[in-house]
Amino acid sequence: MEFKDYYKILGVKLDADDKAIKTAYRKLARKYHPDVSDHHEAEDKFKEVNEAFEVLKDRGKRDEYDQLRQYGSSGEQFQPPPGWTSSQPFDDQNDGRFQDGFSDFFSSIFGNAKQQGFTSNSPFDRKGQDIETELPIFLEDTLSDESKTISYHLPQYETDGRVTEINKTLNVKVPAGVSDGERIRLQGQGHPGLGGAPSGDLYLRIRLVPHPLFDVEGHNLTIIVPIAPWEAALGTKIQVPTLSGKINLSIPAKSQTGQRLRIKGKGLIRKIGVGDLFAVLKVVMPSAANDEIKALWEQLASKASFDPREEWSKR
């Protein structure tokens, strides 16, 4: 079935007013009327002009046609969306023009005196398109109940067939327990549907913003904890930051670089429970030493019978 461009048939612009449409119709109807025209396709042209006027003169039909117009262009094959039923059915009240012989295209959209509505196997889906967008979340935000404000763009279909863009803003409450890469569905917040059909959905893909201190491992967090050599050797208590504030952490004596200390319940919120925070120890040498400190290191080296590469000699 061929798509009919009614604006092109009448030779009017997409934003033509009622007066321009009526003037164009009268001119073309007179030109192609079978009783006066010697054009070899006069009857077909006359019916085509009447059909175009039937749609564009009626605000309801024109609005629906403009919605469908985005899915087809002149001369191309076209099928209306599945289950399409016009809310502006064909009216066969005689107003002095031909009321029969309307094209399949017209009937498939608006029906006719015997048929109201149409169902086809069209590949087009009347429901609006879904949208997916990223939602950046700071790790601290996962502990809060405050809503996040998001903005995104949506198409808006004008009555003249043009598609403009609008900005939409929503306040979104991120559910507890979301993880990096997870999608949140907001029903009906996507592209508008066609012909009164439901809008598509908005999918928010969670992206946890990298933190300067914490790395994420599922719902657990890790933090590198620098300690001095004597703290590692003797043990100590230090303050360690968490997402919800600082806590005191005991460093056991004889600690090693890479050793992991578990801090229960200080990770990310899960759907059930809370993850843990793992403190990963890193022994850090002083960046500078005076003669006195150097002498102490030499004294330690001479008294400590310790070979950190002892395992090498066993190979």
C-alpha positions in Angstrom: 0.0 0.0 0.0 1.5 3.3 -1.1 1.9 6.1 1.4 -0.1 9.3 0.5 1.5 12.7 1.2 -1.7 14.8 1.4 0.3 18.0 1.8 2.2 17.3 -1.4 -1.0 16.4 -3.2 -2.7 19.7 -2.4 0.6 21.6 -2.8 0.5 23.2 0.7 3.0 23.6 3.4 3.0 21.5 6.6 1.8 24.5 8.6 -0.8 25.6 6.1 -4.0 27.0 7.7 -7.5 26.1 6.9 -7.9 28.9 4.4 -4.8 27.8 2.4 -6.0 24.2 2.4 -9.5 25.1 1.2 -8.1 27.4 -1.5 -5.7 24.8 -2.8 -8.5 22.2 -2.8 -10.9 24.4 -4.8 -8.3 25.2 -7.4 -7.2 21.5 -7.9 -10.8 20.2 -7.7 -11.8 22.6 -10.5 -8.7 21.6 -12.5 -9.2 17.8 -12.3 -13.0 17.6 -12.2 -13.9 14.8 -14.7 -16.7 16.9 -16.3 -14.4 19.7 -17.3 -10.8 18.3 -17.4 -9.2 16.7 -20.4 -6.3 15.3 -18.2 -5.8 11.6 -19.0 -5.9 10.8 -15.2 -8.5 13.4 -14.3 -10.8 11.1 -12.3 -7.9 9.6 -10.3 -6.4 13.0 -9.6 -9.8 14.4 -8.6 -10.3 11.5 -6.1 -6.8 12.0 -4.7 -7.4 15.7 -4.2 -10.7 15.0 -2.4 -9.1 12.4 -0.2 -6.3 14.8 0.8 -8.9 17.5 1.6 -11.0 15.1 3.6 -8.1 14.6 5.9 -6.5 18.0 6.1 -9.7 20.0 6.5 -10.6 18.0 9.6 -8.4 18.9 12.6 -8.9 15.5 14.2 -8.0 13.5 11.1 -5.1 15.9 10.3 -3.6 15.4 13.8 -3.8 11.6 13.5 -2.3 11.8 9.9 0.5 14.0 11.2 1.3 11.4 13.8 1.5 8.6 11.2 3.4 10.7 8.7 6.6 10.2 10.6 6.5 6.5 9.6 6.2 7.0 5.8 7.0 9.2 2.9 5.4 9.7 -0.6 5.7 6.7 -2.9 6.9 4.3 -0.3 5.1 1.1 0.9 3.2 1.7 4.2 1.1 -0.1 6.8 -0.5 1.6 9.8 0.7 0.4 13.2 -0.9 -2.8 14.5 -4.3 -2.4 16.0 -4.7 1.1 14.7 -8.2 2.4 15.3 -8.9 6.0 14.3 -10.7 8.2 16.8 -11.9 10.3 13.8 -13.7 7.7 11.6 -14.8 8.5 8.1 -18.0 10.5 7.8 -20.0 9.7 4.7 -22.3 12.7 4.9 -22.6 14.0 1.4 -21.2 17.5 1.1 -21.2 17.8 -2.7 -18.0 15.9 -3.3 -17.2 12.3 -4.2 -17.6 10.2 -1.1 -16.5 6.9 -2.6 -13.3 5.6 -4.2 -11.0 6.5 -1.3 -7.6 4.8 -1.4 -6.6 1.8 0.7 -4.2 4.1 2.5 -7.1 6.3 3.6 -9.3 3.3 4.6 -6.5 1.7 6.5 -6.2 4.8 8.7 -9.7 6.1 9.1 -11.9 3.2 7.9 -14.9 3.9 5.7 -18.6 3.8 5.9 -18.6 0.0 6.4 -15.3 -0.3 8.4 -14.2 1.5 11.5 -10.6 0.7 12.4 -8.0 -1.6 11.0 -5.6 -4.3 12.2 -2.6 -5.4 10.2 0.6 -7.3 10.6 2.7 -4.1 10.4 6.3 -4.2 11.5 5.8 -0.8 13.3 5.2 -0.8 17.0 2.7 1.9 18.2 4.2 1.9 21.7 6.8 4.7 22.2 10.5 3.8 22.1 12.4 3.0 25.2 15.3 5.2 26.3 18.4 4.2 28.2 20.7 6.7 29.9 23.4 6.6 32.5 22.8 7.8 36.0 26.1 8.6 37.8 25.9 7.9 41.5 28.5 8.9 44.1 29.2 6.1 46.6 28.0 8.3 49.4 24.7 8.7 47.6 24.0 5.0 47.9 23.5 5.5 51.6 21.1 8.4 51.3 17.3 8.4 50.7 17.4 11.7 48.9 16.1 11.8 45.3 18.3 12.4 42.3 17.3 15.0 39.7 17.8 13.8 36.1 17.1 15.6 32.8 16.9 14.1 29.3 15.5 14.9 25.9 12.3 13.6 24.3 10.8 14.1 20.9 7.5 16.0 20.6 5.3 15.4 17.5 3.8 18.6 16.3 0.4 18.7 14.5 2.1 19.8 11.3 4.3 16.6 11.2 7.4 18.3 12.5 9.3 16.6 15.4 10.8 19.0 18.0 12.8 18.2 21.1 11.8 19.0 24.7 13.7 18.7 27.9 12.2 16.6 30.6 13.2 16.6 34.3 12.4 13.9 36.9 13.2 13.4 40.5 14.3 9.8 40.9 14.7 7.9 44.2 17.4 5.3 43.7 16.4 2.1 45.4 18.7 0.7 48.1 21.1 -2.0 47.0 21.8 -0.9 43.4 25.1 -2.0 41.9 27.3 -0.7 39.1 25.8 -1.4 35.7 22.3 -2.3 37.1 19.3 -0.9 35.2 16.3 0.8 36.8 13.1 0.9 34.8 10.8 3.9 35.0 7.6 2.9 33.2 6.0 5.3 30.7 8.8 7.9 30.9 10.3 7.1 27.4 9.3 8.4 23.9 5.6 9.2 23.5 3.4 6.5 22.0 1.5 6.9 18.7 -2.2 7.4 18.4 -2.8 7.3 22.2 -0.7 4.2 22.8 1.4 4.1 25.9 4.8 5.8 26.0 8.0 3.8 26.1 10.0 3.2 29.3 13.1 5.0 30.6 16.0 2.8 31.8 18.6 4.3 34.0 21.9 2.4 34.0 23.7 2.9 37.3 27.3 4.1 37.0 29.1 4.3 40.3 31.5 7.3 40.1 35.1 6.3 41.0 35.9 7.4 44.6 39.4 8.9 45.5 39.7 6.5 48.4 37.5 3.4 47.9 37.4 0.7 45.3 34.2 -1.3 44.7 34.1 -5.1 44.8 30.5 -6.0 44.3 28.9 -4.6 47.5 32.1 -4.6 49.4 34.6 -1.7 49.4 38.4 -1.7 49.7 40.7 1.0 50.9 44.5 1.1 50.9 45.8 1.9 54.4 49.3 3.2 54.5 51.2 2.3 57.7 54.7 3.0 58.9 57.2 0.1 59.3 57.1 0.5 63.1 53.3 0.4 63.1 53.4 -2.8 61.1 56.0 -4.3 63.5 54.5 -3.2 66.8 50.9 -2.8 66.0 48.8 0.3 66.6 45.4 1.9 66.4 44.6 4.4 63.6 41.6 6.2 62.3 40.3 4.9 58.9 37.7 6.8 56.8 34.5 5.1 55.7 31.5 6.3 53.7 29.7 7.3 56.9 32.6 8.8 58.9 35.9 7.7 60.5 36.3 4.7 62.7 39.2 3.3 64.9 41.0 0.3 63.5 43.5 -1.9 65.3 46.6 -2.8 63.3 48.0 -6.1 64.7 51.7 -6.5 65.3 53.8 -8.1 62.6 51.4 -6.9 59.9 52.4 -7.2 56.2 51.8 -5.2 53.1 48.7 -6.6 51.3 47.1 -7.9 54.5 43.4 -7.4 54.5 41.5 -6.4 57.6 37.7 -6.8 57.5 35.5 -4.0 58.8 32.0 -5.5 58.9 29.0 -3.5 57.7 30.9 -0.5 56.3 30.5 -1.4 52.6 27.6 -0.6 50.2 24.0 -1.3 51.1 22.7 -4.5 49.6 19.1 -5.5 49.0 19.5 -7.6 52.1 22.1 -6.4 54.5 25.2 -4.3 54.0 28.6 -5.1 52.4 31.9 -4.9 54.2 34.9 -2.6 54.0 38.3 -4.2 53.6 41.4 -2.3 54.8 44.4 -3.4 52.7 47.6 -2.6 54.5 50.6 -1.0 52.8 53.9 -0.5 54.6 55.3 2.8 53.6 59.0 3.9 54.2 59.7 7.4 55.4 60.7 9.6 52.5 63.6 11.2 54.3 65.9 10.3 57.3 68.5 12.2 59.3 71.7 10.7 60.7 70.1 9.7 63.9 67.3 7.8 62.3 69.7 6.2 59.8 71.8 5.0 62.8 68.7 3.4 64.3 68.0 1.6 61.1 71.6 0.3 61.0 71.3 -0.8 64.6 68.1 -2.7 63.8 69.7 -4.3 60.7 72.7 -5.6 62.8 70.5 -7.0 65.6 67.6 -8.5 63.6 68.3 -11.9 62.1 65.8 -11.5 59.3 66.2 -12.4 55.7 63.1 -11.4 53.6 64.4 -13.5 50.7 64.9 -16.7 52.6 62.5 -18.6 50.3 64.7 -17.9 47.3 67.6 -20.0 48.8 65.3 -23.0 49.0 64.7 -23.1 45.2 
